[in-house]
Amino acid sequence: MQIRQQIQQLLKQEDLNFLLTNRLPRRWLTQAMGWFSQIEQPLVRDASIAVWKFFSDLDLSEAKKTQFKSMHDCFTRELKEGLRPVALDPAALSSPSDGIVGAHGPIEGGQVFQAKGFPYTLQELLGEEALSGEWRDGYFVTLRLTSSMYHRFHAPQDCTVEKVTYFSGDTWNVNPIALRRVEKLFCKNERAFLKTRIGGDGPARGQTIALVPVAAILVASIRLHFLDVLLHLKYQGPNTLPCNASFTKGQEMGWFQHGSTIIVLAPKGFALCEGLREGATVRMGQALMRWKA
């Protein structure tokens, strides 16, 4: 335990942390981890999960399964039924994933922030779709998933996914240290943009919500249940994938291979729920934003 604490204290040194997590061959390491994590040999699997536990606060007591085929199987684990109740308030957007609240606040025209003093525009994040102005003067929340968290993400409301746009990119680490050093990091990394429209009979019916899963080092792979493709660094298919996939609030939409970030964009009329602040940990299903208009 003492060795683990010493290593964790060492990694808190910003220069060293940034060097170890960003100045290595990021794409090569990410692809190598994708291959290695799926090895089903028992000794490799058990040793990998043991090392993972040693360097993190991994807790598998909530997992639906007690045995895993590989480290990847453990990364993408399902949870026991009932552990993530979904906010029933029809005016509430529930959190699509477990995560730590990062930068959040009003969308100032078309500008948002990844960290204090590090702005980026919706057009840089979403491409030409941002020119529609649907999220102008709305609200955004950044949710960071650590490596030990539950990695699946879910529908924040009854909704229909109308389009998925995939952006191939880099695999910078998305921890707070990197966010304070690399400008427009989210706009540089591999990501997917899910355009969803709220359905049902709630007060926000018809409003457009954007979910932007952003990949990172060791995690450049995003699986969406409603698309028969795996979005990753080697994906060479079309950039825009039209779809018409309906989800009920809290229904699983997909997962990350490891852990990363989801940016939630809501139009004018939404506001962050009281009590949520930067650094707070939220769980999938917890009320994240509420329609106020």
Solvent accessible surface area in square Angstrom, and as a share of the most:
residue,aa,sasa,rsa
1,M,155,0.69
2,Q,126,0.56
3,I,114,0.58
4,R,50,0.18
5,Q,97,0.43
6,Q,106,0.47
7,I,50,0.25
8,Q,60,0.27
9,Q,109,0.48
10,L,90,0.45
11,L,61,0.30
12,K,132,0.56
13,Q,100,0.45
14,E,66,0.30
15,D,101,0.52
16,L,49,0.24
17,N,20,0.10
18,F,15,0.06
19,L,95,0.47
20,L,78,0.39
21,T,33,0.19
22,N,0,0.00
23,R,147,0.53
24,L,79,0.39
25,P,83,0.52
26,R,41,0.15
27,R,103,0.38
28,W,163,0.57
29,L,47,0.23
30,T,7,0.04
31,Q,68,0.30
32,A,32,0.25
33,M,48,0.21
34,G,28,0.27
35,W,174,0.61
36,F,75,0.31
37,S,5,0.03
38,Q,92,0.41
39,I,46,0.23
40,E,103,0.46
41,Q,83,0.37
42,P,71,0.45
43,L,136,0.68
44,V,45,0.26
45,R,46,0.17
46,D,75,0.39
47,A,58,0.45
48,S,13,0.08
49,I,19,0.10
50,A,57,0.45
51,V,85,0.49
52,W,23,0.08
53,K,92,0.39
54,F,77,0.32
55,F,97,0.40
56,S,18,0.12
57,D,108,0.56
58,L,18,0.09
59,D,86,0.45
60,L,41,0.20
61,S,74,0.47
62,E,41,0.18
63,A,2,0.02
64,K,108,0.46
65,K,91,0.38
66,T,119,0.69
67,Q,137,0.61
68,F,15,0.06
69,K,123,0.52
70,S,5,0.03
71,M,13,0.06
72,H,34,0.15
73,D,22,0.11
74,C,0,0.00
75,F,7,0.03
76,T,7,0.04
77,R,11,0.04
78,E,79,0.35
79,L,23,0.11
80,K,102,0.43
81,E,151,0.68
82,G,70,0.67
83,L,61,0.30
84,R,28,0.10
85,P,106,0.67
86,V,40,0.23
87,A,23,0.18
88,L,167,0.83
89,D,51,0.27
90,P,80,0.50
91,A,16,0.13
92,A,0,0.00
93,L,1,0.00
94,S,1,0.00
95,S,1,0.01
96,P,1,0.01
97,S,0,0.00
98,D,9,0.05
99,G,0,0.00
100,I,35,0.18
101,V,1,0.01
102,G,17,0.16
103,A,13,0.10
104,H,54,0.24
105,G,6,0.06
106,P,84,0.53
107,I,2,0.01
108,E,100,0.45
109,G,15,0.14
110,G,27,0.26
111,Q,61,0.27
112,V,0,0.00
113,F,59,0.25
114,Q,5,0.02
115,A,18,0.14
116,K,199,0.84
117,G,60,0.58
118,F,43,0.18
119,P,51,0.32
120,Y,2,0.01
121,T,53,0.31
122,L,8,0.04
123,Q,78,0.35
124,E,64,0.29
125,L,0,0.00
126,L,3,0.01
127,G,20,0.19
128,E,122,0.55
129,E,36,0.16
130,A,14,0.11
131,L,114,0.57
132,S,70,0.45
133,G,34,0.33
134,E,52,0.23
135,W,1,0.00
136,R,143,0.52
137,D,73,0.38
138,G,3,0.03
139,Y,37,0.14
140,F,4,0.02
141,V,0,0.00
142,T,4,0.02
143,L,0,0.00
144,R,54,0.20
145,L,6,0.03
146,T,40,0.23
147,S,41,0.26
148,S,13,0.08
149,M,32,0.14
150,Y,15,0.06
151,H,0,0.00
152,R,27,0.10
153,F,1,0.01
154,H,14,0.06
155,A,0,0.00
156,P,3,0.02
157,Q,13,0.06
158,D,50,0.26
159,C,7,0.04
160,T,35,0.20
161,V,0,0.00
162,E,60,0.27
163,K,58,0.25
164,V,0,0.00
165,T,12,0.07
166,Y,7,0.03
167,F,36,0.15
168,S,69,0.45
169,G,17,0.17
170,D,35,0.18
171,T,0,0.00
172,W,32,0.11
173,N,24,0.12
174,V,8,0.05
175,N,24,0.12
176,P,54,0.34
177,I,19,0.10
178,A,0,0.00
179,L,19,0.09
180,R,113,0.41
181,R,101,0.37
182,V,11,0.07
183,E,108,0.48
184,K,74,0.31
185,L,0,0.00
186,F,1,0.00
187,C,22,0.13
188,K,94,0.40
189,N,0,0.00
190,E,0,0.00
191,R,13,0.05
192,A,0,0.00
193,F,1,0.01
194,L,0,0.00
195,K,23,0.10
196,T,0,0.00
197,R,81,0.30
198,I,6,0.03
199,G,23,0.22
200,G,31,0.30
201,D,147,0.76
202,G,21,0.20
203,P,79,0.50
204,A,1,0.01
205,R,150,0.55
206,G,34,0.32
207,Q,53,0.23
208,T,7,0.04
209,I,1,0.01
210,A,0,0.00
211,L,2,0.01
212,V,0,0.00
213,P,1,0.00
214,V,0,0.00
215,A,0,0.00
216,A,4,0.03
217,I,22,0.11
218,L,52,0.26
219,V,2,0.01
220,A,6,0.05
221,S,11,0.07
222,I,0,0.00
223,R,67,0.25
224,L,1,0.00
225,H,92,0.41
226,F,46,0.19
227,L,24,0.12
228,D,144,0.75
229,V,54,0.31
230,L,52,0.26
231,L,1,0.01
232,H,53,0.23
233,L,11,0.05
234,K,133,0.57
235,Y,32,0.12
236,Q,163,0.73
237,G,37,0.36
238,P,83,0.52
239,N,77,0.40
240,T,57,0.33
241,L,23,0.11
242,P,113,0.71
243,C,29,0.18
244,N,130,0.66
245,A,17,0.13
246,S,84,0.54
247,F,17,0.07
248,T,87,0.51
249,K,41,0.17
250,G,13,0.13
251,Q,85,0.38
252,E,37,0.17
253,M,0,0.00
254,G,0,0.00
255,W,43,0.15
256,F,0,0.00
257,Q,21,0.09
258,H,24,0.11
259,G,12,0.11
260,S,1,0.01
261,T,1,0.00
262,I,1,0.01
263,I,0,0.00
264,V,0,0.00
265,L,0,0.00
266,A,0,0.00
267,P,11,0.07
268,K,147,0.62
269,G,18,0.17
270,F,12,0.05
271,A,31,0.24
272,L,24,0.12
273,C,14,0.08
274,E,173,0.77
275,G,51,0.49
276,L,21,0.11
277,R,155,0.56
278,E,117,0.53
279,G,52,0.50
280,A,25,0.19
281,T,90,0.52
282,V,1,0.00
283,R,118,0.43
284,M,12,0.05
285,G,0,0.00
286,Q,76,0.34
287,A,22,0.17
288,L,1,0.00
289,M,0,0.00
290,R,71,0.26
291,W,38,0.13
292,K,129,0.55
293,A,93,0.72
